[in-house]
Amino acid sequence: TPEGGRITVRVHADRTARLAHLEVEDTGPGIPAAERERVVERFYRILGREGDGSGLGLAIVREIATQHGGTLTLDDHVYQTAPRAAGTLVRISLPLSEAAPD
C-alpha cells in the first residue's frame, strides 16, 4: 500500500455458514484478476512491480488457513463505496468451532 493509502482489517462471523472471516483490505495497486491464482504460490511476485518482498507472504497465509480447515480468497475492494481505483481484499475464512461463544 503506497504512502497515504489505507489498510482496513475486519473480523466477523457468518453463523449461517459456520465461518469466521478475517479480511484485510488495502488501497494499493491491486492484484490483476489474471494473477490472483499465482500470487499465492511460493516465491511468485507480480511482474513489473517494484518493492520489497520475497513472494512468500500469501503462500504462508494460505497454508496456515488450509491447516486449520479454512480458505484464502482474493478479490477487488468489495466494501469500497467510491469508484474503485485499485486495491485488494484478502479474506481468510475459518470454520467456527462447535463451542464458539455467541
MDTraj code that builds the backbone (N, CA, C; nanometers):
import mdtraj as md
import numpy as np

residues = "THR PRO GLU GLY GLY ARG ILE THR VAL ARG VAL HIS ALA ASP ARG THR ALA ARG LEU ALA HIS LEU GLU VAL GLU ASP THR GLY PRO GLY ILE PRO ALA ALA GLU ARG GLU ARG VAL VAL GLU ARG PHE TYR ARG ILE LEU GLY ARG GLU GLY ASP GLY SER GLY LEU GLY LEU ALA ILE VAL ARG GLU ILE ALA THR GLN HIS GLY GLY THR LEU THR LEU ASP ASP HIS VAL TYR GLN THR ALA PRO ARG ALA ALA GLY THR LEU VAL ARG ILE SER LEU PRO LEU SER GLU ALA ALA PRO ASP".split()
xyz = np.array([
    [0.0857, -0.1175, 0.0000],
    [0.0000, 0.0000, 0.0000],
    [0.0895, 0.1227, 0.0000],
    [0.0705, 0.2135, -0.0923],
    [0.1572, 0.3313, -0.1003],
    [0.1349, 0.4260, 0.0182],
    [0.2323, 0.5136, 0.0377],
    [0.2205, 0.6143, 0.1424],
    [0.0910, 0.6919, 0.1223],
    [0.0194, 0.7152, 0.2315],
    [-0.1086, 0.7838, 0.2237],
    [-0.2253, 0.6903, 0.1957],
    [-0.1951, 0.5634, 0.1668],
    [-0.3005, 0.4654, 0.1426],
    [-0.3605, 0.4181, 0.2741],
    [-0.4524, 0.3255, 0.2638],
    [-0.5209, 0.2784, 0.3840],
    [-0.5303, 0.1261, 0.3826],
    [-0.5132, 0.0672, 0.5011],
    [-0.5324, -0.0764, 0.5207],
    [-0.6414, -0.0924, 0.6255],
    [-0.7416, -0.1721, 0.5959],
    [-0.8527, -0.1957, 0.6874],
    [-0.8581, -0.3446, 0.7199],
    [-0.8731, -0.3763, 0.8485],
    [-0.8843, -0.5154, 0.8932],
    [-1.0215, -0.5342, 0.9571],
    [-1.0906, -0.6406, 0.9185],
    [-1.2224, -0.6719, 0.9744],
    [-1.2256, -0.8188, 1.0157],
    [-1.3001, -0.8473, 1.1203],
    [-1.3266, -0.9854, 1.1612],
    [-1.4767, -0.9956, 1.1852],
    [-1.5397, -1.0954, 1.1267],
    [-1.6821, -1.1153, 1.1531],
    [-1.7180, -1.2625, 1.1363],
    [-1.8260, -1.3017, 1.2011],
    [-1.8727, -1.4404, 1.1956],
    [-1.9948, -1.4496, 1.1056],
    [-1.9987, -1.5546, 1.0270],
    [-2.1163, -1.5890, 0.9473],
    [-2.1729, -1.7154, 1.0113],
    [-2.2664, -1.6966, 1.1010],
    [-2.3202, -1.8094, 1.1785],
    [-2.3969, -1.9076, 1.0890],
    [-2.4595, -1.8582, 0.9836],
    [-2.5329, -1.9461, 0.8927],
    [-2.4372, -2.0428, 0.8236],
    [-2.3258, -1.9906, 0.7734],
    [-2.2260, -2.0739, 0.7056],
    [-2.1290, -2.1386, 0.8041],
    [-2.1384, -2.1013, 0.9327],
    [-2.0494, -2.1507, 1.0386],
    [-1.9030, -2.1205, 1.0062],
    [-1.8785, -1.9945, 0.9646],
    [-1.7437, -1.9499, 0.9299],
    [-1.7111, -1.8191, 0.9998],
    [-1.5842, -1.8041, 1.0338],
    [-1.5311, -1.6756, 1.0791],
    [-1.4465, -1.6212, 0.9648],
    [-1.4602, -1.4925, 0.9365],
    [-1.3856, -1.4297, 0.8274],
    [-1.2917, -1.3237, 0.8842],
    [-1.1661, -1.3313, 0.8445],
    [-1.0675, -1.2270, 0.8718],
    [-1.0382, -1.1630, 0.7374],
    [-1.0622, -1.0326, 0.7268],
    [-1.0440, -0.9625, 0.5996],
    [-0.9425, -0.8506, 0.6149],
    [-0.8538, -0.8410, 0.5180],
    [-0.7573, -0.7318, 0.5103],
    [-0.7761, -0.6682, 0.3734],
    [-0.8102, -0.5401, 0.3746],
    [-0.8383, -0.4667, 0.2513],
    [-0.7417, -0.3489, 0.2429],
    [-0.6867, -0.3249, 0.1243],
    [-0.5953, -0.2115, 0.1100],
    [-0.6328, -0.1257, -0.0099],
    [-0.5663, -0.0119, -0.0193],
    [-0.5875, 0.0798, -0.1319],
    [-0.4628, 0.0846, -0.2196],
    [-0.3900, -0.0264, -0.2228],
    [-0.2688, -0.0346, -0.3032],
    [-0.2999, -0.0534, -0.4506],
    [-0.1999, -0.0944, -0.5278],
    [-0.2166, -0.1058, -0.6729],
    [-0.3073, -0.2208, -0.7165],
    [-0.3433, -0.3084, -0.6258],
    [-0.4317, -0.4193, -0.6603],
    [-0.3559, -0.5369, -0.7197],
    [-0.4257, -0.6466, -0.7321],
    [-0.3709, -0.7678, -0.7931],
    [-0.4575, -0.7974, -0.9146],
    [-0.3999, -0.7954, -1.0340],
    [-0.4793, -0.8240, -1.1536],
    [-0.5492, -0.9596, -1.1417],
    [-0.6732, -0.9673, -1.1858],
    [-0.7513, -1.0910, -1.1752],
    [-0.6767, -1.2095, -1.2362],
    [-0.6048, -1.1862, -1.3446],
    [-0.5322, -1.2939, -1.4125],
    [-0.4175, -1.3492, -1.3289],
    [-0.3722, -1.2752, -1.2274],
    [-0.2585, -1.3203, -1.1464],
    [-0.2983, -1.3666, -1.0071],
    [-0.4253, -1.3612, -0.9728],
    [-0.4681, -1.3941, -0.8357],
    [-0.4386, -1.5382, -0.7975],
    [-0.4515, -1.6308, -0.8899],
    [-0.4196, -1.7703, -0.8575],
    [-0.2705, -1.7885, -0.8342],
    [-0.1889, -1.7136, -0.9042],
    [-0.0437, -1.7313, -0.8953],
    [0.0180, -1.6645, -0.7738],
    [-0.0401, -1.5542, -0.7242],
    [0.0244, -1.4808, -0.6146],
    [0.0250, -1.5583, -0.4835],
    [-0.0501, -1.6672, -0.4748],
    [-0.0464, -1.7494, -0.3541],
    [0.0534, -1.8643, -0.3670],
    [0.1239, -1.8702, -0.4791],
    [0.2304, -1.9689, -0.4970],
    [0.3584, -1.9152, -0.4338],
    [0.4371, -2.0055, -0.3773],
    [0.5625, -1.9640, -0.3145],
    [0.6552, -1.8960, -0.4146],
    [0.7114, -1.7854, -0.3729],
    [0.8114, -1.7066, -0.4457],
    [0.7573, -1.6342, -0.5688],
    [0.6274, -1.6380, -0.5920],
    [0.5725, -1.5658, -0.7074],
    [0.5578, -1.4181, -0.6734],
    [0.6042, -1.3336, -0.7626],
    [0.5879, -1.1886, -0.7488],
    [0.5285, -1.1364, -0.8781],
    [0.4405, -1.0378, -0.8661],
    [0.3759, -0.9808, -0.9839],
    [0.4813, -0.9120, -1.0699],
    [0.4828, -0.9454, -1.1963],
    [0.5812, -0.8887, -1.2881],
    [0.5651, -0.7377, -1.2986],
    [0.6769, -0.6682, -1.3020],
    [0.6750, -0.5238, -1.3190],
    [0.6504, -0.4458, -1.1917],
    [0.6417, -0.5128, -1.0778],
    [0.6182, -0.4433, -0.9512],
    [0.7499, -0.4200, -0.8799],
    [0.7686, -0.2977, -0.8367],
    [0.8856, -0.2630, -0.7570],
    [0.8532, -0.2885, -0.6105],
    [0.9553, -0.2944, -0.5280],
    [0.9316, -0.3054, -0.3845],
    [0.9903, -0.4315, -0.3262],
    [0.9898, -0.4317, -0.1950],
    [1.0429, -0.5454, -0.1214],
    [0.9425, -0.6594, -0.1237],
    [0.9897, -0.7740, -0.0889],
    [0.9021, -0.8901, -0.0782],
    [0.9681, -1.0112, -0.1390],
    [0.9406, -1.1246, -0.0786],
    [1.0001, -1.2494, -0.1252],
    [0.9005, -1.3352, -0.2019],
    [0.7743, -1.2956, -0.2015],
    [0.6732, -1.3777, -0.2659],
    [0.6284, -1.4934, -0.1787],
    [0.6486, -1.4820, -0.0480],
    [0.6101, -1.5901, 0.0424],
    [0.4883, -1.5596, 0.1287],
    [0.4570, -1.4335, 0.1500],
    [0.3540, -1.3954, 0.2469],
    [0.2196, -1.4623, 0.2260],
    [0.1611, -1.4479, 0.1075],
    [0.0292, -1.5061, 0.0826],
    [0.0345, -1.6586, 0.0778],
    [0.1466, -1.7146, 0.0339],
    [0.1611, -1.8607, 0.0338],
    [0.1591, -1.9139, 0.1770],
    [0.2258, -1.8447, 0.2677],
    [0.2274, -1.8860, 0.4083],
    [0.0881, -1.8729, 0.4687],
    [0.0218, -1.7610, 0.4433],
    [-0.1133, -1.7398, 0.4970],
    [-0.2088, -1.8472, 0.4449],
    [-0.2015, -1.8774, 0.3168],
    [-0.2894, -1.9810, 0.2600],
    [-0.2641, -2.1160, 0.3255],
    [-0.1377, -2.1500, 0.3482],
    [-0.1044, -2.2786, 0.4102],
    [-0.1563, -2.2862, 0.5535],
    [-0.1421, -2.1780, 0.6292],
    [-0.1934, -2.1758, 0.7670],
    [-0.3455, -2.1903, 0.7665],
    [-0.4132, -2.1177, 0.6780],
    [-0.5595, -2.1288, 0.6690],
    [-0.5999, -2.2719, 0.6349],
    [-0.5315, -2.3323, 0.5397],
    [-0.5615, -2.4692, 0.4984],
    [-0.5413, -2.5671, 0.6136],
    [-0.4327, -2.5496, 0.6896],
    [-0.4045, -2.6382, 0.8030],
    [-0.5138, -2.6313, 0.9098],
    [-0.5884, -2.5213, 0.9120],
    [-0.6968, -2.5041, 1.0090],
    [-0.8344, -2.5269, 0.9457],
    [-0.8365, -2.5883, 0.8272],
    [-0.9625, -2.6203, 0.7608],
    [-1.0274, -2.5023, 0.6913],
    [-0.9489, -2.3978, 0.6652],
    [-1.0035, -2.2766, 0.6055],
    [-0.9573, -2.2534, 0.4631],
    [-0.9925, -2.1355, 0.4136],
    [-0.9568, -2.0962, 0.2776],
    [-0.9072, -1.9524, 0.2757],
    [-0.8337, -1.9196, 0.1717],
    [-0.7900, -1.7824, 0.1461],
    [-0.8450, -1.7437, 0.0094],
    [-0.9089, -1.6266, 0.0014],
    [-0.9578, -1.5768, -0.1268],
    [-0.9103, -1.4335, -0.1470],
    [-0.8942, -1.3963, -0.2721],
    [-0.8530, -1.2614, -0.3101],
    [-0.9615, -1.2017, -0.3978],
    [-0.9875, -1.0731, -0.3770],
    [-1.0920, -1.0067, -0.4547],
    [-1.0590, -0.8588, -0.4646],
    [-1.1359, -0.7887, -0.5485],
    [-1.1288, -0.6432, -0.5516],
    [-1.1914, -0.5901, -0.4234],
    [-1.1797, -0.4590, -0.4035],
    [-1.2498, -0.3957, -0.2914],
    [-1.3976, -0.4266, -0.3044],
    [-1.4535, -0.4948, -0.2091],
    [-1.5971, -0.5220, -0.2159],
    [-1.6762, -0.4300, -0.1240],
    [-1.6096, -0.3601, -0.0344],
    [-1.6781, -0.2710, 0.0587],
    [-1.6624, -0.1242, 0.0216],
    [-1.5743, -0.0946, -0.0719],
    [-1.5466, 0.0445, -0.1072],
    [-1.6697, 0.1071, -0.1718],
    [-1.7076, 0.2263, -0.1240],
    [-1.8276, 0.2915, -0.1769],
    [-1.7973, 0.3845, -0.2931],
    [-1.6795, 0.4460, -0.2946],
    [-1.6405, 0.5345, -0.4047],
    [-1.5964, 0.4483, -0.5235],
    [-1.5883, 0.5057, -0.6416],
    [-1.5378, 0.4275, -0.7554],
    [-1.4006, 0.3682, -0.7229],
    [-1.3850, 0.2407, -0.7525],
    [-1.2630, 0.1693, -0.7168],
    [-1.1512, 0.2007, -0.8153],
    [-1.0422, 0.2536, -0.7631],
    [-0.9252, 0.2786, -0.8461],
    [-0.8340, 0.1570, -0.8443],
    [-0.8168, 0.0973, -0.7290],
    [-0.7284, -0.0174, -0.7135],
    [-0.7521, -0.0767, -0.5759],
    [-0.6682, -0.1700, -0.5387],
    [-0.6766, -0.2294, -0.4060],
    [-0.7191, -0.3742, -0.4127],
    [-0.7015, -0.4416, -0.2997],
    [-0.7308, -0.5838, -0.2912],
    [-0.7955, -0.6140, -0.1572],
    [-0.8813, -0.7136, -0.1564],
    [-0.9390, -0.7673, -0.0340],
    [-0.8900, -0.9108, -0.0208],
    [-0.8203, -0.9406, 0.0888],
    [-0.7766, -1.0764, 0.1201],
    [-0.8681, -1.1264, 0.2309],
    [-0.9322, -1.2408, 0.2084],
    [-1.0245, -1.2963, 0.3085],
    [-0.9780, -1.4362, 0.3481],
    [-0.9615, -1.4563, 0.4782],
    [-0.9336, -1.5882, 0.5329],
    [-1.0622, -1.6332, 0.6007],
    [-1.1155, -1.7457, 0.5591],
    [-1.2391, -1.7995, 0.6160],
    [-1.2056, -1.9288, 0.6887],
    [-1.2447, -1.9344, 0.8164],
    [-1.2149, -2.0499, 0.9006],
    [-1.3442, -2.1047, 0.9595],
    [-1.3534, -2.2374, 0.9731],
    [-1.4744, -2.2943, 1.0316],
    [-1.4867, -2.2554, 1.1789],
    [-1.6101, -2.2231, 1.2191],
    [-1.6360, -2.1930, 1.3598],
    [-1.6400, -2.3231, 1.4391],
    [-1.5874, -2.3181, 1.5571],
    [-1.5908, -2.4321, 1.6474],
    [-1.7329, -2.4516, 1.6985],
    [-1.7669, -2.5739, 1.7311],
    [-1.8981, -2.6008, 1.7906],
    [-1.9138, -2.5269, 1.9225],
    [-1.8021, -2.4998, 1.9903],
    [-1.8058, -2.4336, 2.1208],
    [-1.7820, -2.2836, 2.1096],
    [-1.7936, -2.2272, 1.9893],
    [-1.7676, -2.0839, 1.9712],
    [-1.8688, -2.0026, 2.0508],
    [-1.8212, -1.9026, 2.1266],
    [-1.9136, -1.8200, 2.2046],
    [-1.9974, -1.7308, 2.1141],
    [-2.1153, -1.6916, 2.1620],
    [-2.2025, -1.6015, 2.0859],
    [-2.1530, -1.4597, 2.0903],
])
top = md.Topology()
chain = top.add_chain()
for i, resn in enumerate(residues, 1):
    res = top.add_residue(resn, chain, resSeq=i)
    for name in ("N", "CA", "C"):
        top.add_atom(name, md.element.get_by_symbol(name[0]), res)
traj = md.Trajectory(xyz[None], top)
